[in-house]
Amino acid sequence: MIFPDEKRLRVACAKCMAEPSNIRAYDTLITGCRSIGRNLLRFYHIIPPTSERMIYKTYDGTGIISYHKTIAEFCNKGKSLDGMLTYRRIRDVKKVRLALLYDDSNSMTSWWRKQALQQNLEEGDAPQTYAKLACLSLMEGLGRDMEINFWKFGSEARGPFNLSSNMYKEIIGSNGSGGTRLDLALQSMIDNGWHRRPGVKVAIVLTDGIPEVGRSVYAEDVIVNVRSLDLIKKLLQNKVHVLYLQLLTDESRKYKKSGGYTLLEFGNDVQRMGCEYMTINNKESLMESLFKGLNMVSRKI
């Protein structure tokens, strides 16, 4: 644990989910996440990508004279001071669009773990609470000027949400909604046309399982497996950078097959396609792994 107040923030997050009107807990949560997010952005040196371009202008006593451009102007218009051109390089910040796909399946919650695994787990220690802190820290760290779209998926996909459509409320209020239909969230992104928007596009998938329906039916889970991989491939073909974060919340699920894949097998296929893939072996390192993964993606932009 890097930040000493992280436990306090997890408690505040659990309070906000149980009591949405608790303003004090919400303020503690958002302020703390903003501080952590900015510190991690600096620590992992995540900065907006830039591009260089050349600007030419008439000589005014400053700048570097461009001899080739000046000679061309003299040939076209004759020798004059107006034909002398200078140049300089400027650096533009590229427009970055971020899409966050959040796993709202039952296995991320404390209530499901109590029922299915007999784990006596407080809400502040549930995998979903760590995931919520990671998402909020990233959003607050990047600032309100960054374009961020949020989808969450369980048995259905919901989104896109953004700052003007209660994105934070959707994140904090999530408490499990069935299976792991990543394919529906990816299809919603594509139907929305997000992958065709101009600028640098980064899609972050945060999940603790394999895409599946959740009814342990082999045939339908295989279809969801393959469909998810096909949709990820389509995003990559449209120059979307994909960061796939696989959270391992329970050792017993590590080698369990859902459809045609185990966690490791599905992750290997995602990585072979060209995604940045990270296995997170404990929930405590989820936040740092998210920023580390984003740093890896930023190096390729």
KENU-731478 format. One record per residue: x, y, z of N, C-alpha, C in turn; residue in three letters. Coordinates in steps of 0.001 Angstrom, whole numbers, plus 524288, in hexadecimal, padded with zeros to 5 digits. Each point is the difference from the previous one (the first is absolute). Example, Ala and Ser with C-alpha at 12.3 -4.5 7.8 and 13.67 -1.06 7.14 Angstrom:
<gulos>
833867E9C681E787FC86804A68000080384804B080000Ala;7FEA28041A7FD3080334804A68003C7FCFE80442802DASer;
</gulos>
This chain:
<gulos>
8034E7FB56800007FCB2804AA8000080375804E180000Met;7FF76803377FC0080339804A67FF877FDE3804748035BIle;7FAD580089800567FDB3804938027C7FD887FE7C80535Phe;801948028A8043C7FE217FE86805327FA2E800D2800CEPro;7FD8D8038F7FCF87FA718011A800CD7FC7B7FCC27FC71Asp;8022A7FC0C7FD647FCE27FCED7FC5C7FB9B7FD15802CDGlu;8011D7FDEC8049B7FBF97FD31802EE7FB7A803A28015CLys;8013F804CC801827FBF1803D8801337FCA3801227FB34Arg;80269800157FB6E7FD18801007FB2C7FC847FB607FE9CLeu;801D97FB4A801097FCB97FB707FEF17FB387FFE780386Arg;800B880180804DB7FB9080067803997FC308042C7FE1DVal;80211804747FE417FCB18043C7FDFB7FD0B7FE427FB24Ala;8028D7FCFF7FCAB7FD7A7FE0C7FB3A7FB797FC618015ECys;800D87FC8E803DC7FBD97FC74801AE7FB6E8030D80251Ala;8012480426802E57FBD78034A802417FCE4802B67FBB5Lys;802C5801E47FBFF7FD57802AE7FBAC7FC657FC4D7FD0DCys;801917FB0B7FF7F7FCB47FC3E7FD4A7FB1E7FEDD80337Met;800A17FF918052F7FB8F7FEDF803687FC9D804D2800E3Ala;8027B8049D8003B7FD2A804DD800F68019A804127FBE8Glu;7FD828000A7FB7A80178803AD7FBD17FFBF805B880198Pro;7FCFB80142804057FF758057E801A8804148019C8040ESer;803A57FC9280145803FF80134803ED80423803907FD91Asn;7FF4C80518800A280365803D47FD6C805837FFDA8023AIle;8007F7FF3E805198052D7FFF980271803487FB717FDF7Arg;7FDA17FB657FFA9802DC7FB747FE0380182800CD7FA41Ala;7FC658024E7FCFA80117800F27FA6E8048A803D37FF56Tyr;7FFFE8041E8031D80435803DA7FFAA805447FD8F80182Asp;7FFF77FCC880410804CB7FD438019D801F47FC767FBA0Thr;7FC5F7FD317FD8C8015E7FC5C7FBD38025C802C97FB48Leu;7FD5B803FA7FE0C801B7802A67FB3F80517802FD800EAIle;80066802B38046B804CE802EE80131804A67FC5C80076Thr;7FF387FB97802A58043A7FC3380099801937FD877FAD9Gly;7FC237FEA37FCC6801277FDAC7FAE5802DB803D77FC74Cys;7FE8E804F980051802AD803F87FCDA805CB8005480177Arg;801177FFF5805118056E80044801D88031A7FB3A7FE4ASer;7FDB27FB57800A1802A77FB2F7FE71800D67FFE07FA19Ile;7FC008017F7FD06800677FFF07FA548044E803827FDF8Gly;80055804C48021480410803A77FE42805747FE078017BArg;8007D7FDB68049E805107FDEF801A7801B77FB727FC8CAsn;7FC4C7FC927FEA78015C7FB847FCB080126801A77FA67Leu;7FD4F803FE7FE0C8012F801FF7FAC5805998020E7FFC9Leu;80198802B78042180567801F480033803DD7FB91800B0Arg;7FEAA7FC3A80354803937FBAF80121801187FCC27FB1EPhe;7FBDE7FEF97FCF5800A27FCD67FB40800D9803587FB1ETyr;800A68050A800BF80160803A17FBD07FC357FF7B7FB67His;7FAFA80066801387FBFA7FFBB7FBF67FE968058C7FE68Ile;801618016A7FB3B7FEEC805377FDFB7FD357FF7D7FAC2Ile;7FCF3803F47FE767FD437FFB27FAF3803E57FF847FB7CPro;7FEC57FCD67FC0C803767FF8D7FB77800118050E7FCD3Pro;80449800F67FD678008C804C67FCE4801DD7FEB57FA81Thr;7FF5D803B47FC80802067FF8E7FAAB8027D805327FE81Ser;803FE7FFB87FCB4802BA804BE7FE4E7FE49801857FA7FGlu;7FFD1805167FF0B7FF0F801EA7FAB380307805157FF35Arg;800E28014F7FB1380311804937FE937FC67804807FE78Met;80145804A5801D57FD15804BA7FE97803AE803B57FD16Ile;7FE36802007FB8580307803C67FCDF7FD448054B80026Tyr;8031D804248005F7FDCF805467FFE0803F5803CA7FD9BLys;7FE108049D7FE7A80364803FE7FDAB80408801DC803FCThr;804B3800D47FE20804578019A8035F7FECF805428029ETyr;8007D8002B805357FF06804D0802E68048B80150803AAAsp;804937FDEE7FEB580495800FB8033D801067FBB3803ECGly;7FC647FC478006C800B47FB9C803A27FF3B7FAE57FD1AThr;8019A7FBAB8027D7FF3D7FAE07FDB1804867FE467FC8DGly;7FF987FB477FE03804037FDAE7FC9D7FE32800667FA5CIle;8033E802207FCA97FE8F800A37FA807FFE67FAB27FD4CIle;7FBBC7FEF67FD407FF847FB417FCDC801DC801417FA77Ser;804AC7FE367FEA9802538016E7FAF37FCED7FDC77FB6ETyr;7FE3B7FB228007E7FD257FDA07FB9F7FAE0802DC7FEF7His;7FD128012C804257FB10802CA7FF61800F0805947FDFALys;8041B80281801EA801288055D7FE5D80171800377FA3FThr;8035C7FC667FE3D801897FFD37FA787FB3C7FF117FC8CIle;7FC837FC83801CE7FB437FEF07FCF67FC97804DF7FF9CAla;7FF9E802FC804377FCF5804DB7FFF280286804117FC73Glu;805418006080021802B8803B17FC8A7FF017FEAF7FA54Phe;7FFFE7FAF27FEC87FF157FE5A7FA927FA73801577FE3ECys;7FC557FF9F8037F7FA82800F67FEA87FE9B805CB7FFF7Asn;8021080303803C67FE3780566800C580452804127FF94Lys;804C87FE337FF2E80452803BB7FFC78024E800E680569Gly;804B68024380004802BA800D8804F07FD8C8048480304Lys;7FE6D7FEC1804C87FDF3803FD8038C800177FDCB80584Ser;7FFB08038C803CA7FFEA7FE35805727FB287FCAF80126Leu;7FBC78011E7FD2F7FB3A7FCF7800D9800A67FA547FE4CAsp;803C57FF077FCA9800E37FAAB7FE22803937FCD58037FGly;802658027C803E4803627FD26803A07FCA57FD5D80434Met;8008C7FAE68006F7FCCA7FCFB803A68035B7FD938044ELeu;7FDE17FFF2804AC802947FD5E804627FC987FB71801C8Thr;8024A7FC9C803117FD027FB7E801E28012A7FF0E805C7Tyr;7FC5A7FD528026E800D87FE20805557FC937FB30800DEArg;801D27FCA9803787FD0D7FB48801537FC8B80113804BAArg;7FB387FE1D7FFBA7FC998005E8048C7FE027FA8780151Ile;7FEC67FF45804E97FE387FAEC801DD7FA3C800628018DArg;7FCC87FCC87FD947FA6C7FFE0801257FEBA7FB538037CAsp;7FC90800DB803C07FE1C7FBB9803477FB9F7FD277FD20Val;800997FAE97FF597FC167FCF67FD397FB137FF5A80354Lys;7FB8F7FFD57FD657FB0E7FEFA8029D7FFBE7FA3A80180Lys;7FF217FEEB805067FFBB7FA9D801E37FA7B7FED7801D5Val;7FDE97FBB17FE2B7FAD67FE3B801A9800A97FADD802F6Arg;7FDBE7FFBD8049E800A27FB7D803677FAC07FD52800C9Leu;7FFEB7FAE77FF4E7FB507FCE380119801607FC1680444Ala;7FCCB7FFCF803FB800E67FC828046C7FB8E7FC1680045Leu;801517FAFA7FF8A7FC1D7FBD280032800AA7FD1E8052FLeu;7FC218008A80356800567FE428056D7FCAB7FB1B800D0Tyr;8025C7FBFF8025E7FD597FB10801047FC8280086804D7Asp;7FAEC7FFEA7FF2B7FC3880057804557FD7F7FAB5800F3Asp;802FA7FBCF7FF3F7FDE47FAC3800E47FF8D7FEE6805D8Ser;7FCEA7FC11801607FF107FEB480582804FB7FE88802E2Asn;803B57FD9B7FD48804BC7FE1A8029880370804618021CSer;7FEEE804CE7FE7B8030580475801F47FDFF801E78054FMet;7FB7F7FE09801B47FD668022E80497801197FCD9804EFThr;7FEF08027880473800A97FD39805017FB5F7FC638010BSer;7FB33801A07FE747FB6E7FCBC80124800397FACD7FD14Trp;801F1800107FB218006B7FB1C7FD0B804217FC728026ATrp;8044080235801D5804367FCEA802517FE4E7FD938052AArg;7FC9F802B1802CA7FDDC7FDAF804D07FC7B7FB597FEB7Lys;7FCDB800917FBDE7FC597FBDE7FE92802B77FB637FD5EGln;8035A801227FC328023F7FBDF7FCC3804FB7FDA680247Ala;803288033180295805157FE33801E08007B7FFF7805ECLeu;7FBCA8017B802A47FFFD80042805C08047A8035F8021BGln;8011A804347FD4E80402803B2801C17FD6B8045F80321Gln;801E7800E1804BA7FDF48044080331802DC804F97FE89Asn;7FDF6802AD7FC1D802BF804667FD9D7FCE580506800B2Leu;8028D803EF802447FD8780518800707FFDB802A57FAA6Glu;7FC368037D7FF3A7FF7D802947FAED804E2803167FE92Glu;802888024A803EE804C6802F97FEF6804827FCB77FE15Gly;7FFB07FAD8800C1804247FC707FE427FE757FCD87FB37Asp;7FB73801177FDD17FE3D7FD277FB5980320801A57FB39Ala;800D57FC6C7FC45802DD8016A7FB367FDB8804BB7FD39Pro;7FAB9800888000E7FD9D804677FD38801738053C8027BGln;800F18001D8051E80176804E9802878056D801B57FE44Thr;803967FC517FF9C80540801397FDFC7FFA5801DE7FA59Tyr;7FC9A7FD797FCEE7FF5E801807FA807FDAA805787FF83Ala;7FC3F80143803577FDA0805307FFE5804038043680155Lys;803377FF06803F78040E803CC8016B803CB800D77FB7DLeu;801697FBC37FD4E80398800727FB947FDA38035C7FBAEAla;7FB037FF0D7FEBE7FD61803017FBDC7FF85805C38017DCys;7FE4980107804C57FF4280564801B080532802EB80058Leu;804277FD4E801B6805278027A80052801F8801757FA96Ser;7FF137FC917FC358019B8012C7FAA47FCFF804AA7FDE1Leu;7FAE88000C800C47FCC08043A7FDF48014E8053880292Met;800937FFFF8052480134804D8802BE80597801C67FEE5Glu;803917FC497FF6380569801637FED980093802837FAA9Gly;7FD207FDEF7FC2980059802177FAB07FD558054E7FF89Leu;7FC3D8010A803787FD7A8051E7FFEB7FAFB800097FCE5Gly;7FD1580429800AE7FAD78006E7FD9B80041801467FA32Arg;8048F801747FE068006E8016A7FA77800AE7FB3B7FC7DAsp;801937FB9780240800C47FB397FCF57FAB67FDB07FE86Met;7FF7F7FE497FB1E7FB1C7FD8B7FE4E8000A7FA4580199Glu;7FC997FEA1803A77FFB87FAAA802087FA6F7FDF87FF60Ile;7FF8B7FB5D7FDCC7FAF37FD577FFA8800577FAF280321Asn;7FBC47FEC1802B37FFE77FB9A8039D7FB9A7FC3C7FE99Phe;801687FAFE7FF8B7FC297FBD77FF63800B07FC2580480Trp;7FBC17FDBA801BE8007C7FBB6803BE7FCD37FB5F7FDF9Lys;801D97FB64801427FD7A7FB587FDE07FF797FBC58042APhe;7FB607FDA0800097FEDC7FB688032D7FD4D7FC337FC62Gly;7FB0B7FED4801077FCF87FCF37FC3A7FE43803627FB6ESer;8002680521800CA7FEF2803C97FBE38044B8041E8000DGlu;80030803297FBF8803BA8045D7FFD37FD048051580087Ala;80247803A7802F47FDA480526800AB8040A804287FEC7Arg;7FE53804027FD348037D804387FE917FEEE801BA7FA6BGly;802CC803F87FE218045080298802BA7FE2780421803E0Pro;802F9800848043A7FF3580428803C9804B4803AA7FFCBPhe;7FF1C804E68014780442803C38005D7FED1803D58046AAsn;803178041B800647FF57803A28045F7FAAF802A980000Leu;7FDA0800797FB777FAE98029B7FFAE7FB757FC308008FSer;8012D7FAF3800B27FBCC7FC1E8007D800F57FC558049CSer;801888024780471800637FD1F804EF803D67FB6C7FFD8Asn;80483800D67FDA5803EA7FBD47FF9C801CC7FE348056CMet;80126803B280373801DF7FE94805397FBD67FD018030DTyr;7FB1A8019C7FF667FBBE7FD47802AD7FFA07FA597FE2ALys;800B47FF217FAEC7FFB77FAB57FDE38047D7FC9A80203Glu;8049B80251800828047C7FD08801F67FF307FE88805B5Ile;7FEE5803E6803377FFA47FF22805A77FB667FC758015EIle;7FBA5800887FD347FB4F7FD028013F800027FA687FE07Gly;803DB7FE707FCEF800297FAAA7FDDE800877FC0580464Ser;7FCE27FBCD7FFA08003F7FBF6804157FEA17FA9C7FDE3Asn;801F87FEE67FB457FF217FAE27FDAF7FB087FFC87FCCEGly;800817FE387FB307FB5A7FFAE7FCA2800397FB2F7FC7DSer;801D87FB9D8023E7FFB27FB187FD20805247FE097FDE1Gly;7FFFE7FE7D7FB04804807FD767FD8480438803CD7FE5FGly;802F57FE747FBEF8046E803357FE397FF86800C77FA1DThr;7FC30803107FE5A7FEF7800B67FA6C80349804807FDCCArg;805017FF287FFE580392803D47FDA37FE95800FB7FA52Leu;7FE2E7FBF87FD597FEAE800917FA767FBBE8041F7FF2BAsp;7FC4F80060803977FBD0803DC7FF758020F80584800B3Leu;803B2800B2803A48025380535800C98032F801997FB3DAla;803037FC5A7FDD98031D801217FB557FC78801447FB5BLeu;7FBC57FD137FF7A7FC5A801087FBB67FD6E8054F8009FGln;7FED180182804E37FDB880524800FD803C9804577FE78Ser;805037FF428011F803FA803CF7FE6880012800B07FA1BMet;7FFE57FB9C7FD4080048800297FA4A7FB02802567FDB2Ile;7FB847FE7D8021E7FB0B8022F7FE287FFC2805E5800E7Asp;80287801B880431800238058E80156803BA803127FC7CAsn;803547FD237FD1A803BD802847FC84804C880226802B5Gly;800D77FE56804E08047080217802FD805307FEC37FD55Trp;800707FB677FDB0804F87FE537FDAD801618030F7FB0FHis;7FC4A802F37FDD8800FD802FA7FB32800E8805DC80106Arg;7FFE080183804D3800BF8058B80139805B1801977FF2BArg;800E8804F17FEAD80561801BB7FF0F80327800388050EPro;8052D7FFFA7FF62803788005480483802137FAB58019CGly;80301800088042A802307FB2B802297FBE87FD7980377Val;7FEE77FB027FF157FBEC7FD43802E8802637FB978033DLys;7FEAC7FFEE8050D801E97FBF9803957FB507FD8F802BBVal;7FF6E7FAD97FF837FBCE7FD22802A0802687FCB18045BAla;7FDEA80092804B2801EB7FD15804857FBC17FC3B801C8Ile;8014D7FAFB800127FC647FBFA801E4801D87FE4480560Val;7FC9380068803DC801467FE62805557FC277FBB980194Leu;802057FB37800A17FC907FB9180100802A37FC0680393Thr;7FCCB7FCB8802738022C7FBD8803517FEAA7FA987FDE4Asp;7FDE67FFD27FB3D7FE777FAE47FDE6800647FFBB7FA25Gly;7FE3B7FBA47FDE77FFD87FF1B7FA5A7FA9D801B17FE10Ile;7FFAA8025D7FB647FAD38014A7FDED7FC847FB327FFC2Pro;7FB87800478028A7FC6F7FB8B800587FA88801F080140Glu;7FC3F7FC957FF197FA9980150801387FF057FF88805DCVal;8026A7FC10802667FF7E7FF5D805A67FC657FBA6801ABGly;7FE457FCBC7FC357FC817FBB18015E802B67FAB77FF93Arg;8052F8001D7FF238032E7FB357FF8D7FE1E7FC757FB99Ser;7FE4B802667FBB97FE767FD0F7FB4F80463800977FC01Val;802897FBB97FEBA804BF800207FCCB7FF1D802BD7FAC7Tyr;7FBF87FE8C7FD337FF30801FB7FAA97FF57805EC7FFF0Ala;7FCC48021E803827FF1C8059B7FFEA804BA8030E80201Glu;803117FDA180391804B9802A5801E080436800377FBC6Asp;800667FBE77FCD9803C4800017FBAD7FEB98045E7FC2BVal;7FB0A800B07FEDC7FE61804257FC658019E805568021AIle;7FF40800DB8051B80175804FE80267805F3800AC7FFFAVal;802EC7FBB080114805BE800297FFB9801DB801FD7FAB3Asn;7FE3B7FD4E7FBF6801D6801187FAAF7FE32805647FE2DVal;7FB408015A801577FDE6805187FE5C803128047380281Arg;801797FF59804E5803138040A802A980544800B87FD5ASer;802907FBAC7FEAB805128005C7FD537FF75802917FAA4Leu;7FBD47FEB57FD307FF258025A7FAD77FF2E805E880068Asp;7FD29801AC803FB7FEF180597800A5804E6802F6801BDLeu;803307FD888034580503802698017A80371800947FB2CIle;800007FC087FCB18030B800397FB237FE1E804727FC84Lys;7FAEB800E47FFE37FDDF804447FCD5801CA8054780212Lys;800348009380524801F2804DE8024E805B0800E17FE7ALeu;803297FBF08005280589800727FEA2800AD801817FA49Leu;7FCB67FDE47FCA4800488014C7FA727FEB3805BA7FEFFGln;7FD1480268803957FEAD8058C7FF8E803B28036980331Asn;804B37FDF78011280437802DD8029E7FE8D801AC8058FLys;7FCEF7FCC88028E7FED9800D78058A804137FD1180332Val;8025A80299803CD803B57FD798038A7FCDF7FD828046BHis;800BA7FAF1800DC7FCEA7FD28803E0803817FE4080483Val;7FE6D80174804B9802917FE31804C87FC397FC56802C4Leu;8019E7FB0F800927FC987FBFA80249802357FE7380551Tyr;7FD26801548042D801B27FEE0805587FCD37FB7780224Leu;802B57FBA38010A7FD747FB4C801F88011E7FF65805D5Gln;7FC10801088032D800957FF9B805A67FEDD7FA6A801BCLeu;803AC7FDB6802E57FF4C7FAB78020D7FE108007D8059DLeu;7FAE57FF3C800BE7FDA9800BC8052A7FFA77FAF780321Thr;800CE7FB8F7FD787FF6A7FB09802C2803337FBD17FD33Asp;803787FD68802CF803667FC107FDAA7FCE77FB7E7FD98Glu;7FB797FED7802487FCF37FB8B7FE157FDE7800F07FA7ASer;7FFC4804F57FE557FDF68013A7FACC804538006B7FBEFArg;804DA7FF90801B88046D800EF7FC848002B7FC1F7FB79Lys;7FED17FB158011E800537FBF57FBF27FAA57FDDA7FE7DTyr;7FBE5802A2801CA7FAB57FE517FEA27FE9D801F47FA93Lys;7FDD27FC8C7FCC97FE86801897FAB47FA7C802367FFE3Lys;7FF79804497FD337FADD802307FEC87FF99800117FA19Ser;7FCB77FCAE7FDE97FFF47FF4E7FA5B804E27FD137FE5FGly;803038024C7FC78804A27FD5D7FE0080516801D28025AGly;7FFD2803558040D804C280276801EF800627FFE0805F2Tyr;804E07FFB3801E480129801788055D801AE805BD7FFEAThr;800C5802438049C801C1805708003E8051E800CC7FD11Leu;803AD7FC61800DB8051F800767FD8D7FFA87FF737FA1BLeu;7FCE67FC457FE297FF7F7FF1E7FA637FD7C804B17FD43Glu;7FBFE8022D802697FD728048A7FDA2803BF804A87FFEEPhe;802DE800B580443803C6804448003D804417FF7E7FBE7Gly;801C17FB337FF108040A7FF257FC057FE00801767FA96Asn;7FB177FEBF7FED97FDC58016A7FAEB7FF7B805EB7FF6EAsp;7FE6980299804387FF8F805B57FFF080557802767FF02Val;803FA7FDE48028580550802187FF6D8021E7FF0F7FA87Gln;7FEE37FB737FDCD801E67FEC57FAB77FDB3803A27FBE1Arg;7FB4D801E9800FF7FD7A803867FC3880284805667FFEFMet;802EB8014A8041C80299805198001A7FE428039280464Gly;7FCDC7FE05803B37FE5C803228047E8044D800078041ECys;7FFFF8040B803338032C7FFF3804BA7FCF37FCEA80414Glu;802357FBA2801B57FD2C7FC8780395802FC7FF978051FTyr;7FD288008680450802687FF8C805297FCB67FC7A80374Met;802917FC3B802857FD717FCD98040280126802698054AThr;7FBF380108802FD800978026E805297FEBB7FBD880412Ile;803F37FE39802CB7FF6A7FB84803787FD778014580538Asn;7FFCC804F78016F7FD3C80168804C97FD79805557FF52Asn;7FB87800978026A7FCDA804BA7FF41802B2804DF80220Lys;8038F7FF41803D0802AC8047D8025580362802F27FC16Glu;801DB7FD497FBF080366802817FC227FD11801C37FB1ESer;7FACE7FFCC8002B7FCE08014B7FB63800D8805A67FE42Leu;7FFE78039D803B28006E805837FEA480536801367FD59Met;8044C7FE1E8026B80521800F17FDB7800837FD627FAADGlu;7FDAD7FB547FF6F800497FD287FB047FD37802F07FBA7Ser;7FB9D802888014C7FD2B8030A7FC1480362804677FDDBLeu;80299802E18036F803468045A7FE42804EB7FE027FD43Phe;802277FBAE801E3804967FDBA7FD6C7FE997FE397FA7DLys;7FB687FD9B7FF6D7FE3F7FE547FAD57FF1E8048D7FC5CGly;7FDDA80442802117FF1A8049F7FCCF8053D8025F7FE3FLeu;803EC7FFAD803538053B801C07FE8C802207FCC37FB78Asn;7FF197FAD980027801C97FC8B7FBC67FD488015F7FADCMet;7FAF180139800517FD1A801737FB4A801F6805397FDDFVal;800F2803BF80382801A2805457FE4A8052E7FFDE7FD19Ser;8034B7FC3B801088050A7FF9F7FD467FF4E7FE7D7FA3EArg;7FB837FDAA7FEC57FF117FE477FA9A7FD11804127FCD1Lys;7FE14804128028B7FCDC803EC7FD458038A803D17FD12Ile;
</gulos>
